[in-house]
């Protein structure tokens, strides 16, 4: 079942894209949403690496997992959700 917030977000995205000559397919939307989720994950990893440093690999790994779990682009029902 699709998340109502995700559907609303898609409709908003589609309305913005209608103003230009852009691909409005679901595939284009899914690609853009996955890119946002990956960018968020990458930023989280960089922040952890800078904060903890290379000395404590186990702490860095557990913090990465914890922060990635907070990714707003990977909530259940959203395109970027991971099982």
Order of alpha helices (4+ residues) and beta strands (2+ residues): alpha-alpha-alpha
